[in-house]
Amino acid sequence: MAVGIVAVAMGLFIVGTDLFSSKSSILNKRDTTIGEIAGQEVDYEEFQEQLDKLVNNFALRTNRKPSENEMYTLRQQAWEMMIVNTAFESQYDKLGIEVTDEESWDMIQGNNIDFNIKQTFVNPQTGEFDRSRLLQYLQQLNQITPQDQGYNEKLNWKLFEESLIPGRKRLKYDNLLVKSTYITEVEAENQYQDETSVAEIKYLYVPYYTVDDSLISYSDQDLRNYYNEHQEDYKTEESRGISYVTIPVIPSSLDTLFFKEEMERIREDFKTSKDDSLFAKSRSDTRNFYDSYSIDQLPERLKVNYSNLSEGDVRGPYFVDGYLTLYKVTEITKDTIPSVRARHILVKWQTDDEAGKAAARAKANRIISQLKRGADFAELARTESEDPGTAPRGGDLGWFGKGKMVKSFEEAAFGATSKGLIDRPVESQFGYHIIDVTETKTYTSFKVATIAREITPSDETINEAYLRAELLVSESSDYDSFVENSKKDSLEVFTADNIDKNQRRINDLGDARTVVQWVYRDASLGDVSNVFELTDNYVVAVLTSVVNEGISDFDEVKDEIESKVKNKKKAEYITGKLNGIEGSLDQKSNEYGPDASVSSMSNLKESDNTIQNVGFVPEVVGMVFGMEAGKTSAPTEVENGVVMVELETLTTAPEIADYSAYKSKLEQQVSGRVSYGISEAIRENADIQDYRYKFF
């Protein structure tokens, strides 16, 4: 088993390494630096070596090659490991963190075996980790020499063992930092007070939107001053923006007609085929080409005609889930599991007690009486049934097999010896069922061969779509001509902003990596791309924006700044007007006018961040708990308006003997943040530059 697994891994290693080796003409044509970490350049080959280890480990665990999406994840993991190896390793060295041979042994076959190993060596009968299988495998590896065929497997396992060490170092590092954090008794007591003390407040609030813009004034210099004072708020990550069109590559009506005619020819041969399974397999685009079905499992197109199916019948072609499909009934036999068909009317009880159930049972019996007198079952199901799934279709449940319904319903339906109404309501946990058996149980089973052909576009259709895209490229030299020509061809122009250099999707374009690489690697602002061939689409794009990492230019954020400055000016206007009014909050509100409202809160806690009708204002909540009872604050500028607060009463929580519960809570919060906080600090200090977009 293991030899086969590692053979897959080694195959991937060879494929992954050879293409980008130092002798490759691809990399000889351009810089091979894939990134910078802590001032050190990371070469492509170094990255590829790390990626190969992960690919090999993946193959070892799963016995298959990773898919393209899985390769993307593995590349992310490889990059993270490069960061760890470069930025974190120096921190480990400073603290003397290492992993000994004894610890490595413990992770592989000791008391703390790595999860991936446990996942690989399982007992197929129990599904649980089997230590004996692991030990047997390791013994086999130890006996392999460099001359043996399985030596590559031994090398792969060695790589896997080495990959466990960085993870253990990081775990030690995190634990060391977590264990060094502590919470004092005073902090625990403060937490108790924050969560338990309650303030009763009265507050006046005036939103900015109530002040008309004509009442304030500001200059362009005001905007620039705000920008200069708040540049940290306008830091940006590198991104790109594009406009693009998609030209779908879909089958034409002629393509569909061609497939229909082909399926008609196949249909005639299908009727006389001797080996139906082999015939279907060789002509079908799906794997489900031959199977046995009870009636309830039959494909829908056959199920509706089950009663007149006979051996040798060929039905179709039908359109089924995007495929043209033929069915051939190769054999009709008996199964061990029966199927039955029924319809029902559900009557639920309104209250879960004897009175409620009695009322529901009485209603069910009345409906049964109506049916016995000739009422239409389907009509009553639509008007009386409380099963929203079946009522619109007259209560029809279709065919179903054993185990598909609740026990009481199943016993009644499968116990019927003739078609027709069961003359008593059947109780289940859902209510009372009125059951009409439309087909009694049968053990009939069908063996069916299926030919499903996907309707795909012809070469002519593909060429037509490509030429349409190519014409757009040839006639468009910039954004304006691109938009104009797209409109002439009735193509909708889509936009996508904030495209990150490592992302793979663009809006609804699922595999748009080639487009992302173009905008970062090759395109200049205003450039129109060549034709991109994506899944079922040709795409043409134009680069509309380039945002570099750093501080946004003033003009780029001017509108946002203008909104901020407007609010500051409105805050000054509101504050000046409120300060000019004497008296209580109610008096200020009355004189200010209807735009000022006064509200109260009786249960404000210091751990709260919001005030009703005002919003997220932690600074105001903090101010309240620093005030004296009976005092009123000055007008305070918040995000959406100006607020004044009067502290009416402050009920301080009484002292308690033990604050350990609050201490534990704080310790959990702090320890949960330590690992992430330190990781982010190390990354920031490492000044990481990621150039992977040039290669993937």
Buried (B, 14 or more C-beta within 10 A) or exposed (E): EBEEBBBBBBBBBEEBBEEBEEEBEEBEEEEBBBBBBBEEBBBBBBBBBBBBBBBBBBBBBBBEBBEEEBBBEBBEBBBEBBBBBBBBBEBBEEEEBEBEEEBBEBBBEEEEBBEBBBEBBBEEEEEEBBEEBBEEBEEBBEEBEEEEEBEBBBBBBEBBBEBBBBBBBBEBBBEEBBEEEEBEEEBBBBBBBBBBBBBBBBBBBBBBEBBEEEEBEBEEEBBBBBBEEEBEBBEBEBBBBBBBBBBEBEBBEEBBEBBBEBBEEBBEEBEEBEEBBEBBBEBBEBEEBBEEBBBBBBBEBBBEEBEEBEEEBBBBBBEBEEBBBBBBBBEBEEBEEBBBBBBBBBBEBEEEEEEEBEBBBEBBBEBBEBBEEEEEBBEBBBEBBEBEEBBEEBBBBBBBBBEEBEEEBBEBBBEBEEEEBBEBBBBBEBBBBBBBBBBBBBEBBBBBBBBBBEBEBBEEBBEBBBEBBBBBBEBBBEBEBBBEBBEEEEBEBBEBEEBEBBBBEBEEBEBBBEBBBBBBEEBEEBBBBEBBBBEEBBBBBBBBBBBEEEBBEBEEBBEEBBEBBBBBBBBBBBBEBBEEEEEEBEEBBBBBEEBBBBBEBEEBBBEBEEBEEBBEBBEBBEBBBEBEEEEBBEBBBBEBBBBBBBBBEBEEBEEEEEBEEBBEBBBEEBBEEBBEEBBEEBBEEBEBEBBBBBBB
